[in-house]
Amino acid sequence: MLWVVFAVLTGLAVMSVLWPLARKPLGRSWRDSEADFYQAQVKEIEQDVSRGLLSAQQAEAMKAETARRFIADAGKSPDKRVGADLSPPYSSPWPVRIAALLALIIIPAITLGLYTRIGTPDQPDDPLQARLDAQPQSMDIMAAIAKIEAHLRQAPDDARGYELLAPIYMRLGRFDDASKAYAEILRLEGETATRQAAYGEALVFAAKGEVTSQAQAAFAASSDQPRSRFYLGLAAEQAGDKAKARDIWNQLLADAPADAAFVPLLRQRLAELDGLQQSGEPPNSPSGSNASAANIPQGGAAIAAMPEAERNAAIHTMVDRLAARLAEKGEDLEGWLRLIRAYTVLKEEAKAHAALADARRALAGNQEAVSRIDALAHELGLEG
């Protein structure tokens, strides 16, 4: 059906150009043209009279002169008239019609031949959902950040710009910039517990896990927030006051819903505080699995507070566990996307390429899923 549409459009395009050339002349005589010219001159004279440029006597004289010229020219033989050597074009339209027919056949044939040679007619179309899903992945996040930053240089009191940038800075690891953005939000929008907690967390990340006095002040101003309470306990632990840290975390654990995402991590920290953590696995954790970044209050702050060696080990453990799960159940598209991204972030390019190949094999029967995998590979530069 699509090829029929292309053929019709091509035909219409060719005919729209060649059809006017193939039409017969209208056949107006020279006398008709001269009469039209005479009438136009008479009309101009009348308009000049109405505008006051000519008197009635002058107008009559000019009309008489125009009529005399018209009659004199009408008496001449056709070949002596001005422009008599210009014959109507295409007195025989058949050559043009033949050319139009050939163009209608040859142009589509050449176009089709070129497309089949250098195009990809056998490539299937991308499903709509895959295109919609791939679109945000292909966005240049750095360009968007640059635009917002440029806007804020011109309008430094636009709180909305800082609200957009602050969480993006956190995800990109630009913690100093994130803390400055949250400080601007507090200045422009006022202090709330949620804003203070986010600001304090950014300060902790910027200080490589140390709960600074400035961060403690922010958490103290938002002590009803689980995130702030966690960091206040961490501050006490870092200050050597384990009893205070234990009290804060025990109270947070008692107040938290049983299914709260940060509960496993909180139990792990309490166990470590009590010296009960010997195997590296938190007690009461399902399947003995370590807490992931998603189990930290507000999506992941406390891993940044761990020593670097522990943090790297925890991250690699989570990634390895995800890879093992996908090796058994490879139909999880979102899992493959996370694994490929994780290897890329960890700069393990060989594993990223291997995961990409494994994902394509596991999801080969799902064209939409493969399209999303391909889009991610393009985004991360893994196509080569």
BELMO-V698261 format. One record per residue. RES is the residue in one small letter. PHI is phi in whole degrees, 0 to 359 (NA if undefined). BURIAL is + if it has 9 or more other C-alpha atoms within 8 Angstrom, else -. D_FIRST is the distance of its C-alpha to the first C-alpha in Angstrom with 2 decimals. Layout:
res	phi	burial	d_first
RES	PHI	BURIAL	D_FIRST
RES	PHI	BURIAL	D_FIRST
//
This chain:
res	phi	burial	d_first
m	NA	-	0.00
l	294	-	3.79
w	293	-	5.47
v	297	-	5.20
v	299	-	6.55
f	299	-	8.89
a	297	+	10.02
v	297	-	10.89
l	297	-	12.67
t	296	+	14.49
g	299	+	15.62
l	297	-	16.91
a	296	-	18.71
v	294	+	20.40
m	293	+	21.41
s	296	-	22.80
v	274	-	25.19
l	271	+	26.18
w	298	+	26.35
p	300	-	29.58
l	287	-	31.22
a	269	+	30.58
r	286	-	32.10
k	287	-	35.55
p	297	-	38.51
l	288	-	39.68
g	81	-	43.02
r	288	-	45.41
s	280	-	48.95
w	296	-	51.19
r	295	-	53.47
d	299	-	50.76
s	295	+	50.19
e	294	+	53.93
a	295	+	54.40
d	298	-	51.75
f	296	-	53.53
y	298	+	56.88
q	297	-	55.67
a	295	-	54.23
q	294	+	57.63
v	298	+	59.49
k	296	-	57.26
e	297	-	57.99
i	298	+	61.70
e	296	+	61.57
q	294	-	59.78
d	296	+	62.53
v	295	+	65.13
s	294	-	63.53
r	274	-	63.52
g	84	-	67.18
l	277	-	66.68
l	230	+	68.22
s	276	-	71.07
a	297	-	70.82
q	294	-	73.04
q	296	-	70.94
a	295	+	67.76
e	296	-	69.24
a	295	-	70.42
m	291	+	67.01
k	297	+	65.30
a	295	-	67.85
e	296	-	67.27
t	296	+	63.48
a	295	+	63.98
r	297	-	66.38
r	296	-	63.91
f	297	+	61.18
i	291	-	63.54
a	293	-	64.80
d	290	-	61.34
a	294	-	60.31
g	277	-	63.21
k	284	-	62.08
s	288	-	60.26
p	305	-	56.54
d	283	-	56.91
k	258	-	59.43
r	283	+	57.39
v	296	-	55.95
g	82	-	52.42
a	292	+	52.91
d	279	-	51.73
l	266	-	48.24
s	279	-	46.41
p	302	-	43.08
p	291	-	40.23
y	54	+	38.04
s	297	-	40.25
s	238	-	38.16
p	283	+	34.42
w	298	-	33.25
p	302	-	33.31
v	292	+	31.13
r	296	+	28.65
i	295	-	28.55
a	298	-	28.04
a	297	+	25.13
l	295	-	23.48
l	296	-	24.18
a	297	+	22.86
l	296	+	19.58
i	267	-	19.29
i	287	-	21.21
i	300	-	19.94
p	298	+	16.25
a	296	-	17.78
i	296	-	20.19
t	299	-	17.78
l	296	-	15.52
g	297	-	18.81
l	296	+	20.23
y	293	+	17.36
t	292	+	17.45
r	273	-	21.22
i	248	-	21.88
g	268	-	18.75
t	228	-	17.63
p	292	-	14.11
d	271	-	15.27
q	285	-	16.50
p	289	-	15.18
d	284	-	14.71
d	284	-	17.90
p	301	-	18.26
l	303	-	19.10
q	296	-	22.62
a	295	+	23.28
r	293	+	22.47
l	293	-	24.70
d	288	+	27.39
a	285	+	27.36
q	301	-	27.73
p	294	-	31.38
q	291	+	32.23
s	272	-	31.27
m	292	-	33.46
d	275	-	36.52
i	295	-	39.29
m	293	-	41.98
a	294	-	40.54
a	295	-	40.42
i	298	+	44.03
a	298	-	45.10
k	294	-	43.72
i	294	+	45.56
e	297	+	48.70
a	296	-	48.59
h	297	+	48.23
l	290	+	51.22
r	293	-	53.31
q	276	-	52.83
a	228	-	53.14
p	292	-	55.30
d	257	-	55.88
d	272	-	52.27
a	297	+	52.61
r	300	-	48.89
g	298	+	48.30
y	292	+	50.87
e	295	+	49.43
l	285	-	46.08
l	283	+	47.71
a	305	+	50.38
p	293	+	48.29
i	293	+	46.04
y	302	+	49.20
m	298	+	50.37
r	294	-	47.22
l	274	-	47.48
g	81	-	51.17
r	268	+	52.41
f	288	+	55.13
d	298	+	57.49
d	296	+	54.80
a	296	+	53.87
s	296	+	57.51
k	294	-	57.84
a	296	+	54.73
y	295	+	56.09
a	297	+	59.45
e	294	+	57.82
i	298	+	56.11
l	297	+	59.53
r	293	-	61.07
l	272	-	58.54
e	256	-	57.58
g	95	-	60.80
e	269	-	61.78
t	227	-	60.26
a	299	+	60.68
t	296	-	57.04
r	293	+	57.19
q	295	+	60.53
a	296	+	59.32
a	295	+	56.28
y	296	+	58.57
g	298	+	61.08
e	297	+	58.48
a	298	+	57.23
l	295	+	60.87
v	296	+	61.34
f	298	+	58.32
a	297	+	59.54
a	269	+	62.95
k	59	-	61.49
g	97	+	62.27
e	275	+	65.62
v	275	+	66.16
t	288	+	67.93
s	297	-	70.30
q	294	-	67.75
a	293	+	65.19
q	299	+	67.86
a	297	+	68.55
a	294	+	64.89
f	291	+	64.82
a	295	+	68.12
a	281	-	66.66
s	224	+	63.80
s	289	+	65.69
d	275	-	63.89
q	273	+	60.67
p	306	+	60.24
r	298	+	59.11
s	294	+	62.27
r	295	+	64.50
f	300	+	63.10
y	288	+	63.88
l	296	+	67.30
g	294	+	68.08
l	295	+	66.84
a	297	+	69.09
a	296	+	72.04
e	297	+	71.32
q	294	+	71.11
a	278	-	74.41
g	89	-	76.01
d	264	+	76.38
k	293	+	74.81
a	296	-	76.42
k	294	+	74.78
a	299	+	71.40
r	298	+	71.80
d	298	-	72.74
i	297	+	69.77
w	288	+	67.24
n	297	+	68.84
q	292	-	68.69
l	297	+	65.05
l	295	+	64.31
a	292	-	66.21
d	277	-	64.34
a	281	-	60.85
p	299	-	58.63
a	298	-	58.63
d	262	-	54.90
a	299	-	55.02
a	296	+	53.10
f	271	+	56.13
v	300	+	58.62
p	302	+	58.28
l	294	+	58.92
l	298	+	61.80
r	296	+	63.40
q	298	+	63.03
r	294	-	64.82
l	295	+	67.57
a	295	+	68.05
e	296	+	68.31
l	296	+	70.75
d	275	-	72.92
g	76	-	72.88
l	267	-	71.18
q	273	+	68.11
q	251	-	68.97
s	263	-	65.86
g	86	-	63.35
e	244	+	61.69
p	288	+	62.14
p	296	+	63.91
n	63	-	62.03
s	268	+	58.72
p	302	-	56.26
s	60	-	56.08
g	63	+	58.37
s	275	-	55.47
n	285	+	56.16
a	289	-	54.96
s	265	+	51.86
a	299	+	51.32
a	289	+	49.50
n	271	+	52.79
i	266	+	54.61
p	308	+	55.17
q	59	-	52.38
g	79	-	50.19
g	126	+	52.51
a	271	+	55.57
a	289	+	58.23
i	299	+	56.81
a	295	+	57.57
a	278	+	61.14
m	286	+	61.58
p	302	-	63.24
e	302	-	60.79
a	297	-	61.33
e	294	-	60.78
r	297	+	57.71
n	297	-	56.09
a	295	-	57.04
a	296	+	55.57
i	296	+	52.25
h	295	-	52.02
t	298	+	52.98
m	297	+	50.15
v	294	+	47.60
d	297	-	48.96
r	294	-	48.85
l	296	+	45.20
a	297	+	44.40
a	295	-	46.34
r	294	+	44.53
l	290	+	41.09
a	295	-	42.30
e	270	-	42.88
k	233	-	39.98
g	274	+	37.16
e	273	-	34.44
d	275	-	35.76
l	299	+	33.28
e	298	-	35.56
g	297	+	38.46
w	297	+	36.82
l	299	+	35.99
r	295	-	39.62
l	295	+	41.01
i	297	+	39.14
r	297	+	40.23
a	298	+	43.77
y	298	+	44.16
t	294	+	42.95
v	297	-	45.45
l	282	-	48.16
k	62	-	47.29
e	259	+	46.85
e	296	-	44.01
a	298	-	44.26
k	293	-	43.97
a	296	+	41.03
h	296	+	39.14
a	296	-	40.20
a	296	+	39.05
l	298	+	35.67
a	295	-	35.27
d	297	-	36.59
a	296	+	34.20
r	296	+	31.14
r	291	-	32.51
a	293	+	33.44
l	250	+	30.10
a	302	-	27.89
g	277	-	26.20
n	242	-	25.31
q	298	+	22.57
e	296	+	23.30
a	295	+	26.98
v	297	+	26.53
s	297	+	24.63
r	291	+	27.65
i	298	+	30.02
d	297	-	28.37
a	297	+	28.56
l	294	+	32.24
a	300	+	32.92
h	295	+	31.61
e	297	+	33.73
l	269	-	36.82
g	72	-	36.44
l	256	+	36.28
e	281	-	33.40
g	288	-	35.77
//
